[in-house]
Every structure is written in C-alpha cells, then in structure tokens.
C-alpha cells in the first residue's frame, strides 16, 4: 500500500477514536463543594491503618505536584502533538483531496478504459470468430494440401517436359525452315525434271504414233493379201466346180468320148495348168504372208522396245508425280483459309448445347428451374466425338459460387441433325472451368446420317503465327496473333495488339473459340488473354470428375465436386485465372 494513503487512513482512524471518546463524570464520583477537600478512599484506608494524616497528605501533595508537573509536561507535549497532528491532518486532508481528484480522474479513465475494454472484447469476439473461420479454412487447405502437393509436383514435371519439348520444337522449327528452303529448291528442280520428262514423253508418244501408223499400214496390207487369197480360193473353187460339171457332162456324153477325147485332154491339161498356176500364186502369197509376218515381227519387236522405253518413262513420270504430290501435300498443309471462310464454316456447322436444370436459391432454399443454352461445335479425335464449353454460366459454374443442383439433363441440337443427341455425362478438365461433353456417337456414322462437318485439332498447331477468334454468343469474329505459353504448354496466349477486326469492335473473352488459319480448333478462351489448348485431352480430364446426367444424376456428389474444384482454382497461376 502507498505510504501517503496509509497515513491518511491512520489519521482517519485517530479522528474517529477522538470523536467516539466520552468525557462524562462517572456516576460514583464525589464532587467537592465549598472548598471541601475530598479525601480518596485510598487515603482513608491508609489513615485507618494508623498512618499520620499529615504524612499521608504531604505524600499525596508531593505526588499530586509530581502528577501536575507530569500533566503540565504531558499537556505541552499533547498540545505540541495536537498542533503537529492538526498540521498533519490539514496536510493529509490536502493530500486526500488531491487523491480524491486523482481517484476521480482515474475513475473517468477507468470508465473510458472499461468502454474501450468492452469494445475490445467485442472486437476480440469478432477476431475469434474470424480466427475460427480461418482455422476451418486452414484445415480444409491442409486436407487438400496432399493433392495440391501432387499437383505441384506434376506441374513441375510438366514444366520440365514443356521446356524440353520447347527446345525440341525450336530445333524442329529450325529444321523445318531449312527443309522448307530445301524443298523449294527441290520443287524447282523437280519442276524442271517434270518438264523434261514431259518432253520425253511427248517424243515417245510421237514415236509410238508413227510405229502405230506403220503397224496399221502392215495390217491393212495383210488384210489385202488375205482378201486376194480368199479371191483366189473362190476362183479355184469355181474352176473346180466347172471341171466337175464338165466331167459329169463327159459321163453323160460317154458315147462321144472317143470323139472328144482329144478335147477333153486339152481341157484337163488346161485345168491342170490353171491349178498349177493357182498353186504358184498361193505359194507366192504364202511367201508374201511370211514376209509380212517377218515384218510384223520386226515391228512388234520395235514396238516392244518402244513399250519398255515408255514404261521406263512412265515410271519416272510416276515417281516425279508422287514427289510433286508429296510436295503439294506439304504445301497444302501450309495453305490457309480466309477469316470469312473459317467463320462461315463455323456458322454452317455450329450446334446448340442445352442444359435443363433445377437448383436451390434464396435464404429459404427455394427450388428454381432454369435453362442454359449456348452455341458450340462438335469436335473429333479418332473415334471420339465431343464438345468443349466454358462453365461460366452453366449449371456447373464455379465462380462466384457453385450452384446447389438438384437435377440436370441436356441435349445437342442442330438443323443438320436428324435427331437430338442426348448428353449422358460431362467431365471437368485439368482447368476446371472447361467442361468436356462426350457425345457417345461414332463420328463415321454421324457423317453418314447428317451433313454436319466435324472439327479437328491441328497436328502442328504452331505452323502459323495468327489465329481466328469467334465469339459464339455475339456471333462476332476477328484475327489475332497467338503464341504458346513459355511455362505451361496447356495454354496458348492471345494477343490484343494486332486485331484485324472484321465486324466492328471485338475483344475476345471467356468461352470464345480459337481456330487456326486452316480452320482447325486451337483452344477455348479461359480469360481475355489465355486459351485452353485442345491437346492430349485424354490425359487432361480431372480424375473422378465424371458426372452422369438425367435420371441417375447424383446431386450430392456433383455439388461436393464443384465445391472442391472451386478450391482448385486457387492453385492456378494468376495469369490463367
């Protein structure tokens, strides 16, 4: 305790004692009257014991004087002490007043402090609530830390692979550039060779025509000889028929044989001569035919030689044509389409994706039915047909907060489709803002049963430096530069500085489609600057994100999935968010 406060308390106690003290005369006290001496009981007892009265009185007087002196001295001391006490009391009163003022000031300060303490208490309660919320979130983050760690390890591995692939692609690009220059030279040489071979082929064709004319002439000559032989044979038959008739006449006129024997002999001799002559003519014809055969054989050999030469020339021409076709194929890979052609292809083959869904909303959890529609395209990879859409306004949105879904069903429609294609399931990609919609149809059958054109992804997406961006919602499009992200090959960067706008002011945004200059699909914009790259989709589907639609839709599983995927957005690089 403070010393000053202790003195004040002591003074207070002393004053209280003095205030409570009584100086009344006792009831049995004897009061002297008229100068009467009062002798105490003690003196009376001493006198009665035989002591001298005067001695007793003298002793008592001496004692009284001593007492008086002592009383006088005590009185002075008491007066002095009284004065000192009064001074001390005044001083203590002043100090007490000062202390009261100080206590009043402290009371005011305490009151202020109590108010501040009360406010601090409220703030502390709020901070405690915030701390508990942060602790809850921390626990949730700690729970997902293992998955995040794995994702980071995977990202690090993908980064290393991407860097390696980037170096390989840079080297490949350099080789392709050198090959392109070499191909240009080879193409020029091939064209010159092709021209030379065309000249050789023309010469061979002219030679073949000449040989064909000779062959036709020989055939015509052979035909004439055959006709001559046929005529000779026909004449011989006629002559022999005449001889037969004459012989029959000889038989009939047998009586005149003797007379006419000489004439018959002459006629037989004449016939024999004619037959010999015919034989000679036939022999000559045979010789001529043999000569014709030999000539035809020589011509055939010459024609065979020409044929072998033609075959050699044809083989060279085929080889050159194959080389030219390969060069044309390589050149066609670099053949671009106009922006209008790409947009027209999109407009003619776009389909409408529809989601019918119900969800709870409001403070009281009221069930609300909604419909989500958007234009998209059907893409194909091998035998897998699918569509890609941004989840921003769909039933499966993640931002600003996931919906509490109850049921979801969907379908894809188009005037070019005979019947709607039901959406049986969806899944989330490694960027959870992108939904993949498997169509569960065979692309070959789809091409047979409809006139719709399917879109593919380019084998070499970085063959060109420009891309075409199509706003599926507003029906606008424009051309822009693009490049592969240097750290994450899953994304491509879209430039805004060199937009060649086709239909007024156009700025790309979430969900817009990005096409190559050949009309193939490069990606889907996740924000204004970056697009989800359509590449290796099978390995990029988020594990466990498959969600069945329709009557077997699991609302609890789907809602838990969207909540967990929203947390995954924080793991993306800021530039991709």
PyMOL commands that set and color helices and strands:
alter all, ss='L'
color gray80, all
select helices_A, chain A and resi 3-20+41-48+53-143+145-252+254-333+339-349+443-449+537-539+550-552+555-571+574-576
alter helices_A, ss='H'
color red, helices_A
select strands_A, chain A and resi 351-361+366-376+379-381+384-390+404-413+421-423+425-428+434-438+466-471+476-484+491-494+500-501+513-515+521-525+530-533+547-548
alter strands_A, ss='S'
color yellow, strands_A
deselect
rebuild
show_as cartoon
